[in-house]
Every structure is written in C-alpha cells, then in structure tokens.
Amino acid sequence: MVDIATFAYLPLISLILGTVAGFVAGRWVGTKGLLWLIGLASATALVLIVTLAGVQTGEEEQAFTPFVWLTGGVLPFLFAVIMGGLGGRSLAARANT
C-alpha cells in the first residue's frame, strides 16, 4: 500500500513544489537563485544516478528506492523548476516594462 501511494503522490507533489519553487525563484529571487535551484536538483539527480550505477548483479532490490526518488521525485521537480522559473522570469520582465 505504501508503494502505491508513493507512486501516485510523489510525482504530483514534486511537480507542484517544483513549480512553486521555480516561480518564486524566477519572479522574486532572480536568475542566480533559479540557477542555484536547478543546479542543486541536478546534483541530487546525479548522486541518485551514480547510486543506481553502483548496484551490483543480484542486488537489484537495493535499486528500488533510488529509482523511485529519481523518477518520481527529482526529475519531475527539475522539470517543474525549469518551467516555473521560465514563467516567473517572464512575469518579472513584464512587470519591469
């Protein structure tokens, strides 16, 4: 039951949080803060990818948790931060004109 809830709600929650975080960073914090947010999410994804690459044959069950966090948490968050940041930057540019 916990696995089903993780698969269902983790991507949705990370999309919502990423959109809000990207919008806030793009609109009010600025481009530098947005790039830091994207960089931190990318570094987290890289750590999870390295963790997945280190799984040996016969230990496939250890790959479940990093795979879920990568595909259900970090990658949707990264996509939403980029999209939210673009929206925030466009509104910031529009407000300054």
ChimeraX attribute file (.defattr): number of C-alpha atoms within 10 A of each C-alpha:
attribute: neighborCount
match mode: 1-to-1
recipient: residues
	/A:1	5
	/A:2	7
	/A:3	8
	/A:4	9
	/A:5	9
	/A:6	15
	/A:7	15
	/A:8	12
	/A:9	13
	/A:10	19
	/A:11	20
	/A:12	16
	/A:13	15
	/A:14	21
	/A:15	23
	/A:16	16
	/A:17	17
	/A:18	28
	/A:19	25
	/A:20	18
	/A:21	21
	/A:22	30
	/A:23	27
	/A:24	20
	/A:25	24
	/A:26	27
	/A:27	22
	/A:28	14
	/A:29	14
	/A:30	16
	/A:31	16
	/A:32	11
	/A:33	16
	/A:34	26
	/A:35	17
	/A:36	12
	/A:37	20
	/A:38	21
	/A:39	13
	/A:40	13
	/A:41	20
	/A:42	16
	/A:43	13
	/A:44	17
	/A:45	20
	/A:46	14
	/A:47	14
	/A:48	21
	/A:49	14
	/A:50	12
	/A:51	14
	/A:52	18
	/A:53	10
	/A:54	11
	/A:55	13
	/A:56	10
	/A:57	6
	/A:58	7
	/A:59	10
	/A:60	10
	/A:61	8
	/A:62	13
	/A:63	16
	/A:64	12
	/A:65	11
	/A:66	18
	/A:67	15
	/A:68	17
	/A:69	19
	/A:70	20
	/A:71	16
	/A:72	21
	/A:73	24
	/A:74	24
	/A:75	20
	/A:76	23
	/A:77	28
	/A:78	24
	/A:79	18
	/A:80	23
	/A:81	30
	/A:82	22
	/A:83	18
	/A:84	26
	/A:85	29
	/A:86	20
	/A:87	18
	/A:88	26
	/A:89	23
	/A:90	14
	/A:91	15
	/A:92	16
	/A:93	11
	/A:94	9
	/A:95	9
	/A:96	6
	/A:97	5
